[in-house]
Amino acid sequence: MSGKIKVTQVKSTAGHLRNIRASVRGLGLRRIGHAVEVLDTAPNRGMINTAVHLLSVEKA
């Protein structure tokens, strides 16, 4: 699983549960359209899976 993943926020976190908002912030995303590259690790995958309906994910 080593490598990097590019994660982009495509939908707003407004109106979603606190743990979903925290996962998006934990990935380093701040606003719609913001993209970050994160390491492909189990904790990062867990945060991505929590908020997958708000994110776009691709290999970096």
Buried (B, 14 or more C-beta within 10 A) or exposed (E): EEEEBEBBBEEEBEEBEEEBBBBBEBBBBEEEEBBBEBEBEEEBBEBBEBBEEBBEBEEB
